[in-house]
Amino acid sequence: MTTIRPLFDRVLVKRSTEPTKTASGLFLPDSASKEKPVQGIILAAGNGRVSDSGDVTPLAVKEGDKVIFGKYAGTEVKIDGEDRLILREDDILGVVEG
């Protein structure tokens, strides 16, 4: 298994899978779930943003956080045959809690 360590203020995200069935048991057609999910789990995080003076500001997110990000944010990469997303911390809109 390949290990990726994002640099600076970047994070490696695994997109959440969209449900194919509703809570009441109805199956959703493929056309209803064609859009890419905008939620995911952080698999790895960089050390933080480096300022002009050389100080490192730690990230506000950490591994294991469930986050929401923009639909077209980040760069898609394939790692060990699986699609992953590398985002800057600025691309993360929020952390899902609870």
Buried (B, 14 or more C-beta within 10 A) or exposed (E): EEEEEBEEBBBBBBBBEEEEEEEEEEEEEEEEEEEEBBBBBBBBBBBBBBEEEEEEEEBEBEEEBBBBBEEEBBEEEEBEEEEBBBBBBEBBEEEEEE
